Amino acid sequence: MSNKGARNLFIFGSIFFFLIFLALTFDTMKQIDARSPEITEAVNEGKQAWHKYDCIGCHTIFGNGSYFAPDLTKVTRDKPAGYLKAFLVNPRKTNPNSAMPVLGITPSEAEKLVAFLDWTSRVDTNGWPPEPVLAAMRKAQTGGIAVYQKHGCASCHIIGGVGGTSGPDLSKAGARHPNPDWHVSHLKNPAGTVQGSAMPAYEHLTDDEMKLLSEYLISLK
């Protein structure tokens, strides 16, 4: 190829790919409003609290931040709002094993922070962050394990080293509480069964689901 041909290839190739870049940018900008829910005053105030307490210094949202603590982009998809509010106000009272310190977040600020995190959870991020590697395997389970996975218990609890750390490790739940009626009572009214529990009530489970889940939990020894 001659010098002139190489120069023309570079010039017109650059123009071609620049036009593609502009087209993709324009297409993305058209989709942004449709992919993001409405920003309310509570969401805006929650974002201000997010910056006030430098949450991004430990956590990530939309790929921005630090990876010292969990990604919070879709946190309200897995964690109930009531639990999150209690945790933000006093992390170690809610989860004694938490590494997060008490930052002095007020109940009002916690509510606004949860509103902001609920907004990020509802943004269409094209599937980011991806599901854990074991997610597909878990979906194939049946019986009590299927109920456990269906209702997102693994997002807060660990069994056999797999799961979240917001709630207690359930690997030996059956050894601690061998009575299935205790587990049914706890699922229906956690705070009434365990003082200070931040776990939400799961009284919406069907009788069959309660039975299967309690039988699964007492088998963990």
Backbone as CSV, one residue per row, in Angstrom:
resi,resn,N_x,N_y,N_z,CA_x,CA_y,CA_z,C_x,C_y,C_z
1,MET,0.842,-1.186,0.000,0.000,0.000,0.000,0.890,1.252,0.000
2,SER,0.495,2.225,-0.846,1.276,3.456,-0.926,1.028,4.323,0.301
3,ASN,1.902,5.340,0.467,1.730,6.264,1.593,0.391,6.993,1.513
4,LYS,-0.022,7.338,0.296,-1.288,8.044,0.121,-2.467,7.151,0.508
5,GLY,-2.391,5.869,0.090,-3.453,4.926,0.425,-3.553,4.708,1.933
6,ALA,-2.387,4.596,2.594,-2.375,4.402,4.050,-2.950,5.622,4.756
7,ARG,-2.616,6.835,4.240,-3.126,8.054,4.849,-4.644,8.141,4.699
8,ASN,-5.135,7.803,3.483,-6.578,7.849,3.253,-7.315,6.819,4.119
9,LEU,-6.723,5.633,4.281,-7.327,4.605,5.122,-7.437,5.088,6.574
10,PHE,-6.393,5.740,7.049,-6.400,6.253,8.413,-7.446,7.346,8.590
11,ILE,-7.486,8.286,7.631,-8.407,9.423,7.743,-9.860,8.968,7.663
12,PHE,-10.187,8.207,6.610,-11.580,7.811,6.416,-12.014,6.744,7.433
13,GLY,-11.043,5.904,7.840,-11.352,4.923,8.886,-11.671,5.618,10.196
14,SER,-10.901,6.670,10.523,-11.143,7.417,11.752,-12.500,8.102,11.715
15,ILE,-12.831,8.692,10.564,-14.130,9.357,10.412,-15.271,8.348,10.559
16,PHE,-15.092,7.173,9.956,-16.128,6.131,10.002,-16.408,5.701,11.441
17,PHE,-15.353,5.395,12.185,-15.548,4.934,13.551,-16.010,6.069,14.481
18,PHE,-15.630,7.306,14.164,-16.119,8.443,14.950,-17.627,8.602,14.758
19,LEU,-18.100,8.392,13.530,-19.540,8.476,13.266,-20.303,7.361,13.986
20,ILE,-19.698,6.165,14.033,-20.322,5.073,14.775,-20.406,5.423,16.255
21,PHE,-19.323,6.004,16.788,-19.299,6.414,18.189,-20.401,7.431,18.472
22,LEU,-20.577,8.414,17.579,-21.624,9.420,17.760,-23.010,8.783,17.737
23,ALA,-23.210,7.836,16.811,-24.510,7.182,16.697,-24.830,6.385,17.965
24,LEU,-23.843,5.660,18.495,-24.052,4.882,19.714,-24.315,5.792,20.910
25,THR,-23.602,6.911,20.967,-23.803,7.871,22.048,-25.202,8.454,22.000
26,PHE,-25.658,8.832,20.810,-26.997,9.391,20.624,-28.064,8.371,21.014
27,ASP,-27.859,7.107,20.613,-28.818,6.055,20.935,-28.883,5.816,22.445
28,THR,-27.723,5.838,23.106,-27.680,5.650,24.557,-28.391,6.786,25.277
29,MET,-28.153,8.030,24.828,-28.774,9.182,25.465,-30.298,9.123,25.349
30,LYS,-30.799,8.575,24.260,-32.244,8.458,24.076,-32.850,7.456,25.054
31,GLN,-32.046,6.455,25.465,-32.559,5.403,26.329,-32.446,5.717,27.817
32,ILE,-31.629,6.708,28.187,-31.334,6.956,29.593,-32.591,7.221,30.414
33,ASP,-33.469,8.091,29.936,-34.672,8.418,30.705,-35.554,7.196,30.919
34,ALA,-35.627,6.336,29.903,-36.475,5.154,30.015,-35.882,4.122,30.970
35,ARG,-34.567,4.137,31.133,-33.895,3.135,31.961,-33.756,3.571,33.419
36,SER,-34.055,4.835,33.705,-33.895,5.347,35.072,-35.241,5.787,35.626
37,PRO,-35.596,5.351,36.835,-36.851,5.805,37.452,-36.766,7.279,37.841
38,GLU,-37.893,7.832,38.214,-37.958,9.253,38.575,-37.112,9.546,39.820
39,ILE,-36.401,10.664,39.779,-35.599,11.083,40.928,-36.459,11.989,41.805
40,THR,-36.871,11.486,42.956,-37.703,12.246,43.881,-36.820,13.042,44.843
41,GLU,-37.436,13.873,45.671,-36.690,14.649,46.649,-36.009,13.741,47.667
42,ALA,-36.712,12.650,48.043,-36.129,11.694,48.990,-34.889,11.023,48.400
43,VAL,-34.953,10.705,47.116,-33.800,10.099,46.440,-32.630,11.082,46.417
44,ASN,-32.921,12.328,46.103,-31.886,13.353,46.062,-31.243,13.555,47.439
45,GLU,-32.069,13.594,48.483,-31.540,13.757,49.837,-30.753,12.519,50.268
46,GLY,-31.192,11.347,49.803,-30.452,10.125,50.103,-29.084,10.118,49.447
47,LYS,-29.001,10.672,48.241,-27.710,10.761,47.559,-26.781,11.721,48.304
48,GLN,-27.349,12.801,48.830,-26.538,13.734,49.623,-26.000,13.051,50.877
49,ALA,-26.825,12.211,51.511,-26.366,11.461,52.680,-25.300,10.450,52.290
50,TRP,-25.454,9.866,51.103,-24.451,8.922,50.574,-23.078,9.592,50.510
51,HIS,-23.051,10.847,50.045,-21.789,11.584,49.963,-21.340,12.077,51.336
52,LYS,-22.293,12.487,52.156,-21.960,13.004,53.487,-21.179,11.978,54.299
53,TYR,-21.595,10.710,54.230,-20.946,9.663,55.015,-19.893,8.898,54.204
54,ASP,-19.567,9.424,53.015,-18.515,8.833,52.179,-18.720,7.328,51.990
55,CYS,-19.956,6.935,51.698,-20.262,5.513,51.511,-19.451,4.916,50.367
56,ILE,-19.147,5.752,49.371,-18.411,5.275,48.202,-16.960,4.943,48.548
57,GLY,-16.529,5.371,49.754,-15.176,5.029,50.185,-15.016,3.546,50.470
58,CYS,-16.147,2.846,50.703,-16.101,1.401,50.975,-16.931,0.585,49.980
59,HIS,-18.035,1.184,49.507,-18.977,0.457,48.649,-18.919,0.951,47.200
60,THR,-19.515,0.164,46.314,-19.633,0.570,44.909,-21.102,0.638,44.508
61,ILE,-21.407,1.567,43.601,-22.683,1.572,42.893,-22.372,1.898,41.441
62,PHE,-23.017,1.170,40.532,-22.806,1.351,39.095,-21.323,1.236,38.714
63,GLY,-20.588,0.418,39.454,-19.178,0.203,39.132,-18.237,1.263,39.675
64,ASN,-18.771,2.287,40.358,-17.924,3.352,40.910,-17.794,3.200,42.425
65,GLY,-16.591,3.351,42.925,-16.375,3.281,44.358,-15.274,2.309,44.719
66,SER,-15.295,1.864,45.959,-14.278,0.935,46.455,-14.874,-0.457,46.592
67,TYR,-14.009,-1.450,46.582,-14.467,-2.832,46.682,-14.140,-3.428,48.048
68,PHE,-14.002,-2.546,49.052,-13.730,-3.009,50.406,-14.977,-3.669,51.003
69,ALA,-16.141,-3.135,50.659,-17.420,-3.638,51.174,-18.322,-4.011,49.990
70,PRO,-19.474,-4.655,50.232,-20.320,-5.148,49.130,-20.797,-4.067,48.160
71,ASP,-21.010,-4.477,46.921,-21.618,-3.615,45.910,-23.083,-3.388,46.295
72,LEU,-23.538,-2.140,46.236,-24.894,-1.806,46.679,-25.823,-1.412,45.536
73,THR,-25.413,-1.649,44.295,-26.223,-1.226,43.154,-27.639,-1.781,43.225
74,LYS,-27.784,-3.032,43.603,-29.102,-3.682,43.634,-29.460,-4.179,45.035
75,VAL,-28.982,-3.484,46.048,-29.110,-4.002,47.415,-30.551,-4.156,47.875
76,THR,-31.465,-3.257,47.489,-32.844,-3.376,47.981,-33.605,-4.482,47.259
77,ARG,-33.008,-5.038,46.219,-33.624,-6.188,45.554,-33.516,-7.427,46.439
78,ASP,-32.481,-7.480,47.283,-32.224,-8.651,48.118,-32.456,-8.418,49.603
79,LYS,-32.355,-7.157,50.050,-32.479,-6.851,51.474,-33.736,-6.011,51.715
80,PRO,-34.584,-6.390,52.681,-35.796,-5.607,52.983,-35.438,-4.208,53.495
81,ALA,-36.293,-3.243,53.184,-36.039,-1.855,53.577,-35.910,-1.707,55.089
82,GLY,-36.759,-2.414,55.844,-36.708,-2.312,57.301,-35.371,-2.763,57.857
83,TYR,-34.845,-3.841,57.302,-33.536,-4.332,57.747,-32.453,-3.306,57.433
84,LEU,-32.478,-2.759,56.216,-31.451,-1.802,55.797,-31.454,-0.555,56.684
85,LYS,-32.642,-0.063,57.018,-32.724,1.130,57.866,-32.125,0.864,59.234
86,ALA,-32.478,-0.269,59.829,-31.939,-0.615,61.143,-30.428,-0.813,61.077
87,PHE,-29.963,-1.426,59.997,-28.529,-1.693,59.845,-27.742,-0.398,59.695
88,LEU,-28.263,0.534,58.919,-27.558,1.796,58.705,-27.424,2.601,60.003
89,VAL,-28.440,2.562,60.824,-28.403,3.309,62.084,-27.411,2.680,63.062
90,ASN,-27.434,1.345,63.150,-26.532,0.662,64.085,-26.167,-0.708,63.515
91,PRO,-25.143,-0.758,62.665,-24.789,-2.010,61.979,-24.520,-3.175,62.917
92,ARG,-23.773,-2.937,63.980,-23.351,-4.044,64.835,-24.445,-4.514,65.794
93,LYS,-25.441,-3.683,66.009,-26.598,-4.143,66.783,-27.446,-5.068,65.921
94,THR,-27.510,-4.762,64.633,-28.280,-5.570,63.696,-27.536,-6.841,63.331
95,ASN,-26.221,-6.721,63.121,-25.374,-7.869,62.786,-24.064,-7.745,63.563
96,PRO,-23.940,-8.460,64.681,-22.745,-8.332,65.539,-21.429,-8.573,64.814
97,ASN,-21.470,-9.327,63.708,-20.241,-9.631,62.971,-19.914,-8.597,61.895
98,SER,-20.722,-7.555,61.808,-20.499,-6.549,60.766,-19.197,-5.785,60.989
99,ALA,-18.495,-5.517,59.885,-17.263,-4.724,59.959,-17.559,-3.236,59.813
100,MET,-18.807,-2.901,59.496,-19.175,-1.501,59.310,-19.333,-0.807,60.662
101,PRO,-18.703,0.333,60.866,-18.826,1.040,62.145,-20.133,1.815,62.234
102,VAL,-20.465,2.266,63.421,-21.622,3.155,63.617,-21.196,4.544,63.158
103,LEU,-21.838,5.051,62.113,-21.435,6.316,61.499,-22.216,7.515,62.029
104,GLY,-23.228,7.255,62.846,-24.050,8.353,63.340,-25.189,8.705,62.419
105,ILE,-25.554,7.784,61.529,-26.669,8.005,60.607,-27.973,8.018,61.401
106,THR,-28.766,9.053,61.234,-30.038,9.157,61.946,-31.101,8.302,61.256
107,PRO,-32.177,7.946,61.944,-33.256,7.184,61.297,-33.804,7.877,60.055
108,SER,-33.898,9.217,60.102,-34.392,9.965,58.946,-33.422,9.848,57.773
109,GLU,-32.135,9.968,58.051,-31.131,9.840,56.992,-31.101,8.416,56.450
110,ALA,-31.293,7.445,57.329,-31.302,6.050,56.896,-32.454,5.803,55.927
111,GLU,-33.601,6.390,56.237,-34.763,6.228,55.359,-34.493,6.830,53.980
112,LYS,-33.830,7.987,53.950,-33.521,8.626,52.668,-32.428,7.871,51.915
113,LEU,-31.459,7.326,52.652,-30.430,6.511,52.012,-31.042,5.276,51.356
114,VAL,-32.001,4.665,52.039,-32.677,3.494,51.476,-33.482,3.894,50.238
115,ALA,-34.075,5.089,50.252,-34.803,5.575,49.071,-33.846,5.725,47.890
116,PHE,-32.647,6.238,48.151,-31.634,6.380,47.098,-31.182,5.010,46.591
117,LEU,-30.939,4.080,47.512,-30.491,2.742,47.115,-31.595,1.972,46.410
118,ASP,-32.851,2.254,46.768,-33.964,1.632,46.050,-34.025,2.174,44.624
119,TRP,-33.691,3.461,44.471,-33.646,4.054,43.122,-32.563,3.379,42.287
120,THR,-31.367,3.205,42.851,-30.293,2.542,42.085,-30.680,1.105,41.746
121,SER,-31.419,0.458,42.645,-31.819,-0.935,42.411,-32.793,-1.059,41.249
122,ARG,-33.556,0.016,40.995,-34.559,-0.029,39.929,-34.055,0.503,38.590
123,VAL,-32.815,0.974,38.564,-32.219,1.421,37.296,-31.886,0.200,36.440
124,ASP,-32.216,0.266,35.162,-31.889,-0.822,34.238,-30.392,-0.769,33.935
125,THR,-29.645,-1.694,34.511,-28.185,-1.710,34.338,-27.726,-2.818,33.394
126,ASN,-28.647,-3.308,32.577,-28.315,-4.381,31.639,-27.725,-5.609,32.331
127,GLY,-28.292,-5.936,33.505,-27.877,-7.151,34.187,-26.661,-7.016,35.076
128,TRP,-26.183,-5.785,35.324,-25.026,-5.598,36.202,-25.502,-5.193,37.605
129,PRO,-24.918,-5.697,38.674,-23.876,-6.729,38.698,-24.441,-8.103,38.372
130,PRO,-23.622,-8.998,37.804,-24.113,-10.320,37.405,-24.420,-11.188,38.610
131,GLU,-25.225,-12.228,38.363,-25.541,-13.172,39.432,-24.295,-13.959,39.813
132,PRO,-24.229,-14.435,41.056,-23.098,-15.270,41.455,-22.992,-16.508,40.579
133,VAL,-21.812,-17.074,40.504,-21.559,-18.238,39.658,-22.486,-19.403,40.021
134,LEU,-22.789,-19.540,41.327,-23.602,-20.665,41.777,-25.106,-20.409,41.667
135,ALA,-25.513,-19.238,41.159,-26.936,-18.889,41.145,-27.759,-19.869,40.320
136,ALA,-27.273,-20.225,39.135,-28.024,-21.134,38.273,-28.181,-22.502,38.930
137,MET,-27.140,-22.965,39.623,-27.200,-24.248,40.310,-28.242,-24.220,41.412
138,ARG,-28.309,-23.092,42.141,-29.251,-22.983,43.240,-30.694,-23.040,42.748
139,LYS,-30.953,-22.444,41.572,-32.317,-22.387,41.052,-32.863,-23.781,40.737
140,ALA,-31.987,-24.765,40.581,-32.422,-26.108,40.233,-32.813,-26.926,41.461
141,GLN,-32.698,-26.363,42.666,-32.988,-27.094,43.883,-34.494,-27.273,44.060
142,THR,-34.856,-28.240,44.899,-36.265,-28.515,45.179,-36.492,-28.554,46.692
143,GLY,-37.768,-28.689,47.104,-38.107,-28.821,48.510,-37.783,-27.581,49.313
144,GLY,-37.324,-27.794,50.555,-37.021,-26.683,51.451,-35.910,-25.801,50.939
145,ILE,-34.942,-26.400,50.237,-33.847,-25.600,49.668,-34.395,-24.639,48.621
146,ALA,-35.355,-25.109,47.830,-35.961,-24.259,46.804,-36.700,-23.081,47.439
147,VAL,-37.401,-23.341,48.556,-38.102,-22.265,49.270,-37.088,-21.263,49.818
148,TYR,-36.017,-21.782,50.367,-34.939,-20.950,50.918,-34.378,-20.013,49.849
149,GLN,-34.154,-20.546,48.659,-33.615,-19.731,47.573,-34.670,-18.798,46.974
150,LYS,-35.891,-19.287,46.850,-36.976,-18.495,46.249,-37.194,-17.187,46.995
151,HIS,-37.111,-17.230,48.324,-37.396,-16.044,49.129,-36.136,-15.277,49.519
152,GLY,-35.025,-15.564,48.860,-33.813,-14.764,49.018,-33.117,-14.887,50.359
153,CYS,-33.323,-16.008,51.056,-32.678,-16.173,52.369,-31.158,-16.146,52.257
154,ALA,-30.644,-16.641,51.118,-29.193,-16.717,50.932,-28.545,-15.349,50.780
155,SER,-29.342,-14.308,50.544,-28.749,-12.977,50.420,-28.314,-12.438,51.788
156,CYS,-28.857,-13.011,52.872,-28.496,-12.565,54.221,-27.793,-13.644,55.043
157,HIS,-28.066,-14.902,54.724,-27.558,-16.002,55.553,-26.596,-16.905,54.782
158,ILE,-25.681,-17.516,55.526,-24.722,-18.472,54.969,-25.110,-19.886,55.382
159,ILE,-25.004,-20.799,54.433,-25.100,-22.226,54.733,-23.936,-22.902,54.026
160,GLY,-23.096,-23.548,54.772,-21.955,-24.239,54.181,-20.991,-23.314,53.461
161,GLY,-20.850,-22.088,53.951,-19.909,-21.153,53.357,-20.441,-20.378,52.173
162,VAL,-21.710,-20.603,51.784,-22.300,-19.915,50.633,-23.448,-19.026,51.093
163,GLY,-23.402,-17.740,50.751,-24.485,-16.824,51.086,-23.983,-15.501,51.614
164,GLY,-24.908,-14.683,52.117,-24.569,-13.363,52.643,-24.203,-13.419,54.110
165,THR,-23.732,-12.295,54.603,-23.282,-12.238,56.002,-24.106,-11.261,56.842
166,SER,-25.217,-10.766,56.301,-26.032,-9.817,57.059,-26.708,-10.476,58.253
167,GLY,-27.089,-11.734,58.095,-27.746,-12.463,59.172,-26.875,-13.586,59.701
168,PRO,-27.343,-14.308,60.707,-26.554,-15.397,61.297,-26.269,-16.529,60.313
169,ASP,-25.170,-17.233,60.554,-24.817,-18.438,59.795,-25.815,-19.529,60.177
170,LEU,-26.456,-20.133,59.171,-27.481,-21.146,59.437,-26.976,-22.577,59.232
171,SER,-25.665,-22.723,59.067,-25.113,-24.052,58.792,-25.474,-25.074,59.865
172,LYS,-25.688,-24.612,61.113,-26.049,-25.521,62.206,-27.356,-25.074,62.871
173,ALA,-28.259,-24.536,62.063,-29.533,-24.031,62.596,-30.325,-25.128,63.286
174,GLY,-30.266,-26.342,62.758,-31.012,-27.455,63.338,-30.460,-27.900,64.680
175,ALA,-29.164,-27.745,64.868,-28.557,-28.109,66.155,-28.935,-27.103,67.227
176,ARG,-29.038,-25.820,66.843,-29.386,-24.775,67.812,-30.869,-24.807,68.151
177,HIS,-31.698,-25.062,67.135,-33.152,-25.063,67.334,-33.744,-26.271,66.600
178,PRO,-33.812,-27.428,67.262,-34.281,-28.650,66.594,-35.797,-28.759,66.442
179,ASN,-36.532,-27.815,67.026,-37.994,-27.863,66.963,-38.492,-27.084,65.738
180,PRO,-39.161,-27.748,64.780,-39.643,-27.041,63.582,-40.636,-25.931,63.909
181,ASP,-41.400,-26.103,65.008,-42.373,-25.061,65.386,-41.667,-23.753,65.747
182,TRP,-40.453,-23.867,66.316,-39.690,-22.652,66.644,-39.364,-21.887,65.371
183,HIS,-38.964,-22.609,64.338,-38.601,-21.954,63.078,-39.815,-21.323,62.401
184,VAL,-40.965,-22.000,62.476,-42.195,-21.429,61.912,-42.544,-20.144,62.645
185,SER,-42.471,-20.179,63.974,-42.756,-18.991,64.779,-41.776,-17.870,64.444
186,HIS,-40.515,-18.225,64.275,-39.496,-17.221,63.963,-39.715,-16.603,62.602
187,LEU,-40.092,-17.415,61.618,-40.340,-16.899,60.273,-41.531,-15.951,60.253
188,LYS,-42.549,-16.268,61.053,-43.749,-15.428,61.082,-43.528,-14.135,61.864
189,ASN,-42.726,-14.210,62.930,-42.525,-13.039,63.787,-41.103,-13.056,64.357
190,PRO,-40.108,-12.682,63.545,-38.711,-12.749,63.988,-38.434,-11.943,65.254
191,ALA,-38.889,-10.696,65.302,-38.612,-9.833,66.452,-39.286,-10.347,67.718
192,GLY,-40.424,-11.027,67.576,-41.114,-11.571,68.730,-40.479,-12.854,69.235
193,THR,-39.697,-13.511,68.373,-39.042,-14.765,68.750,-37.608,-14.540,69.212
194,VAL,-36.920,-13.626,68.536,-35.535,-13.289,68.896,-35.477,-11.793,69.163
195,GLN,-35.229,-11.413,70.391,-35.232,-10.003,70.768,-34.214,-9.208,69.958
196,GLY,-34.663,-8.079,69.387,-33.779,-7.200,68.635,-33.539,-7.635,67.202
197,SER,-34.232,-8.697,66.733,-34.028,-9.170,65.369,-34.465,-8.116,64.355
198,ALA,-33.652,-7.926,63.308,-33.984,-6.982,62.237,-34.557,-7.709,61.023
199,MET,-34.684,-9.017,61.133,-35.214,-9.812,60.025,-36.686,-9.490,59.804
200,PRO,-37.118,-9.317,58.549,-38.537,-9.042,58.294,-39.379,-10.301,58.490
201,ALA,-40.663,-10.113,58.703,-41.575,-11.248,58.876,-41.853,-11.905,57.531
202,TYR,-41.905,-13.235,57.532,-42.205,-13.993,56.319,-43.530,-14.729,56.464
203,GLU,-44.494,-14.047,57.073,-45.798,-14.663,57.292,-46.571,-14.865,55.994
204,HIS,-46.066,-14.284,54.890,-46.738,-14.458,53.598,-46.448,-15.820,52.971
205,LEU,-45.497,-16.590,53.550,-45.226,-17.920,53.020,-46.450,-18.810,53.213
206,THR,-46.661,-19.700,52.275,-47.782,-20.635,52.407,-47.466,-21.663,53.507
207,ASP,-48.487,-22.398,53.950,-48.272,-23.418,54.972,-47.281,-24.475,54.496
208,ASP,-47.392,-24.847,53.213,-46.469,-25.844,52.658,-45.041,-25.315,52.643
209,GLU,-44.881,-24.033,52.283,-43.547,-23.452,52.262,-42.955,-23.371,53.669
210,MET,-43.799,-22.997,54.636,-43.348,-22.948,56.029,-42.860,-24.319,56.482
211,LYS,-43.629,-25.350,56.150,-43.296,-26.711,56.560,-41.987,-27.161,55.915
212,LEU,-41.858,-26.949,54.605,-40.658,-27.371,53.897,-39.423,-26.627,54.392
213,LEU,-39.566,-25.315,54.592,-38.427,-24.514,55.024,-38.006,-24.868,56.450
214,SER,-38.970,-25.060,57.351,-38.625,-25.416,58.735,-37.977,-26.799,58.790
215,GLU,-38.444,-27.729,57.981,-37.849,-29.074,57.944,-36.423,-29.013,57.400
216,TYR,-36.214,-28.126,56.425,-34.858,-27.970,55.874,-33.928,-27.387,56.927
217,LEU,-34.409,-26.383,57.674,-33.570,-25.720,58.668,-33.195,-26.654,59.819
218,ILE,-34.120,-27.510,60.252,-33.780,-28.416,61.360,-32.868,-29.544,60.882
219,SER,-32.743,-29.720,59.570,-31.825,-30.758,59.052,-30.379,-30.273,59.037
220,LEU,-30.182,-28.973,59.261,-28.835,-28.395,59.200,-28.149,-28.542,60.552
221,LYS,-27.329,-29.584,60.662,-26.687,-29.873,61.946,-25.188,-30.128,61.786
